[in-house]
Amino acid sequence: MKKFLAAGVIAFALASTPQAQANSFDLNLNDYSIQAKLAGPVGYQGHSELGARALYNESRKLFLTSLDLEFKAELEEGVGMGVGPGFIAGRKRHDAANQNIFGVPMGLRLYYYPPALGGLGFQGKVFYTPKFLSFSDLDRMLESRLRVGFSISRSLQIYAEYQHMRAKLEDIGSKTVDDNFRVGFRARF
């Protein structure tokens, strides 16, 4: 019961963060999956961002949504990091048993977009959902992403991304639930 209460409080805090407004749209896909994200700054200084994501993977029979709150620090121009909590919810269909996924991951993002590279940049992200913040059929989950992107302008970036998600699920054990290269774009408005 305490786990569900903690998850509810964190999800409510993420969803009701004041001064959040979307200013970017991210879409990536391949032959079997699509992923979309809306994100925007939180507060007046722009040092934090709230993002909402939806992922559908037909070949892995996965539907996943997430909210994440990232606190950002720019270490030098074009180089920085972000950390913060999130909330994931979804469903993994499987022949043995359908599995519901609920959890509160912690995330770390590193990015390298120095002006000297003329718009070329790299980004890596890791989310870990520990056992004590995993609910329903989820026992733990690790998600990692690597991205190579090129900024065509200040408002448009194209990229290629590799994403890997591995989850330990109650009825079917440890499974790779997403493992894909996708191409996409990020637009700021």
C-alpha positions as CSV (number, residue, x, y, z in Angstrom):
1,M,0.0,0.0,0.0
2,K,2.9,2.4,0.8
3,K,4.3,1.8,-2.7
4,F,1.0,2.8,-4.4
5,L,0.7,5.9,-2.2
6,A,4.3,6.9,-3.0
7,A,3.7,6.4,-6.7
8,G,0.5,8.4,-6.6
9,V,2.1,11.3,-4.8
10,I,5.0,11.5,-7.2
11,A,2.8,11.2,-10.3
12,F,0.5,13.9,-8.9
13,A,3.5,16.2,-8.3
14,L,4.8,15.6,-11.8
15,A,1.4,16.2,-13.4
16,S,0.5,19.3,-11.4
17,T,3.8,21.1,-11.7
18,P,3.0,24.8,-12.1
19,Q,4.1,26.9,-15.1
20,A,4.7,23.9,-17.4
21,Q,3.9,24.5,-21.1
22,A,5.1,22.4,-24.0
23,N,7.6,24.0,-26.3
24,S,9.0,21.0,-28.2
25,F,7.7,18.0,-30.0
26,D,9.8,14.9,-30.6
27,L,8.8,12.0,-32.9
28,N,10.8,8.9,-33.9
29,L,9.9,5.7,-35.6
30,N,10.9,2.6,-37.5
31,D,9.0,-0.1,-39.4
32,Y,7.5,-1.6,-36.1
33,S,7.3,1.2,-33.6
34,I,6.6,4.9,-33.0
35,Q,7.5,7.1,-30.1
36,A,6.4,10.7,-29.4
37,K,7.2,13.2,-26.7
38,L,6.0,16.7,-25.7
39,A,8.3,18.7,-23.4
40,G,8.5,22.1,-21.9
41,P,10.2,24.2,-19.3
42,V,8.9,24.4,-15.8
43,G,9.1,27.6,-13.8
44,Y,10.6,30.9,-14.8
45,Q,14.3,30.1,-15.1
46,G,14.1,27.2,-17.6
47,H,16.4,25.0,-15.5
48,S,13.9,22.2,-15.4
49,E,11.7,20.4,-18.0
50,L,8.6,18.3,-17.8
51,G,8.1,15.7,-20.6
52,A,5.3,13.4,-21.5
53,R,6.0,10.4,-23.8
54,A,4.1,7.6,-25.5
55,L,5.7,4.5,-27.1
56,Y,4.0,1.8,-29.2
57,N,6.1,-1.1,-30.3
58,E,4.0,-3.6,-32.4
59,S,6.7,-6.3,-32.7
60,R,7.4,-6.3,-28.9
61,K,3.7,-6.0,-28.1
62,L,4.4,-3.0,-25.8
63,F,2.5,0.2,-25.1
64,L,4.2,2.6,-22.6
65,T,3.6,6.2,-21.4
66,S,5.8,8.2,-19.2
67,L,6.1,11.6,-17.4
68,D,9.5,12.8,-16.4
69,L,10.8,15.9,-14.6
70,E,14.4,16.8,-15.4
71,F,16.5,19.3,-13.6
72,K,19.2,20.6,-16.0
73,A,22.7,21.9,-15.5
74,E,24.8,23.3,-18.4
75,L,28.4,22.6,-17.5
76,E,29.7,24.7,-20.4
77,E,28.3,25.9,-23.7
78,G,26.7,22.9,-25.4
79,V,27.7,20.5,-22.7
80,G,25.4,19.5,-19.8
81,M,23.4,17.0,-17.9
82,G,20.0,16.5,-16.4
83,V,18.6,14.4,-13.6
84,G,15.2,13.7,-12.2
85,P,12.3,11.4,-11.4
86,G,9.6,10.1,-13.6
87,F,6.5,7.9,-13.7
88,I,5.9,5.1,-16.2
89,A,2.8,3.2,-17.0
90,G,2.1,0.6,-19.7
91,R,1.3,-2.9,-20.8
92,K,3.4,-5.7,-22.2
93,R,1.3,-8.4,-24.0
94,H,2.8,-11.9,-23.9
95,D,1.5,-15.4,-24.7
96,A,2.0,-16.5,-21.1
97,A,0.4,-13.5,-19.4
98,N,-0.2,-9.8,-20.1
99,Q,1.9,-7.7,-17.8
100,N,1.0,-4.2,-16.4
101,I,3.9,-1.8,-15.9
102,F,3.9,0.9,-13.3
103,G,7.0,2.5,-11.8
104,V,8.9,5.5,-10.6
105,P,12.3,5.7,-12.4
106,M,15.2,8.0,-11.8
107,G,16.9,9.4,-14.8
108,L,20.3,10.8,-15.9
109,R,20.9,12.5,-19.3
110,L,24.2,13.7,-20.7
111,Y,24.5,15.8,-23.8
112,Y,27.3,17.2,-26.0
113,Y,26.3,19.8,-28.6
114,P,29.3,22.1,-28.7
115,P,29.1,25.0,-31.2
116,A,32.4,23.9,-32.8
117,L,30.7,20.9,-34.3
118,G,28.3,23.1,-36.3
119,G,25.1,21.5,-35.2
120,L,26.2,17.9,-34.7
121,G,25.7,16.5,-31.2
122,F,25.4,13.5,-29.0
123,Q,23.1,12.6,-26.2
124,G,22.8,9.6,-23.8
125,K,20.0,8.9,-21.3
126,V,19.5,6.2,-18.6
127,F,16.4,5.5,-16.5
128,Y,16.4,3.0,-13.7
129,T,13.2,1.9,-11.9
130,P,14.3,0.0,-8.7
131,K,12.3,-2.8,-7.2
132,F,11.0,-0.7,-4.3
133,L,9.5,1.8,-6.8
134,S,8.1,-0.8,-9.2
135,F,4.4,-1.7,-9.0
136,S,1.8,-4.1,-10.4
137,D,3.6,-6.7,-12.6
138,L,6.9,-4.8,-12.8
139,D,9.8,-5.8,-10.5
140,R,12.4,-3.5,-12.0
141,M,13.4,-1.8,-15.3
142,L,16.4,-0.3,-17.0
143,E,16.0,2.0,-20.0
144,S,18.9,3.5,-22.0
145,R,19.1,5.7,-25.1
146,L,21.9,6.9,-27.3
147,R,21.2,9.7,-29.9
148,V,23.3,11.3,-32.7
149,G,21.6,14.4,-34.0
150,F,22.1,17.3,-36.3
151,S,20.5,20.7,-35.7
152,I,19.3,22.1,-39.0
153,S,18.2,25.3,-37.3
154,R,17.5,26.5,-33.8
155,S,14.0,25.1,-34.1
156,L,14.6,21.8,-35.9
157,Q,16.9,18.8,-35.2
158,I,17.0,15.4,-37.1
159,Y,18.5,12.4,-35.4
160,A,19.1,8.7,-35.2
161,E,18.5,7.0,-31.8
162,Y,19.1,3.6,-30.3
163,Q,16.8,2.7,-27.3
164,H,17.0,-0.4,-25.2
165,M,14.6,-1.3,-22.4
166,R,14.8,-4.4,-20.2
167,A,12.3,-5.2,-17.5
168,K,11.8,-7.9,-14.9
169,L,8.2,-8.8,-15.0
170,E,6.3,-10.9,-12.4
171,D,4.9,-13.7,-14.7
172,I,7.4,-13.8,-17.5
173,G,10.8,-12.9,-15.9
174,S,13.5,-10.6,-17.4
175,K,12.6,-9.5,-20.9
176,T,13.8,-7.0,-23.4
177,V,10.7,-5.0,-24.0
178,D,12.1,-2.5,-26.5
179,D,15.4,-2.7,-28.5
180,N,15.3,-0.5,-31.6
181,F,17.0,2.0,-33.8
182,R,14.7,4.8,-34.8
183,V,15.0,8.0,-36.8
184,G,13.2,11.1,-36.0
185,F,13.1,14.8,-35.5
186,R,12.6,17.3,-32.7
187,A,10.9,20.6,-33.4
188,R,10.7,23.6,-31.0
189,F,7.8,26.1,-31.2
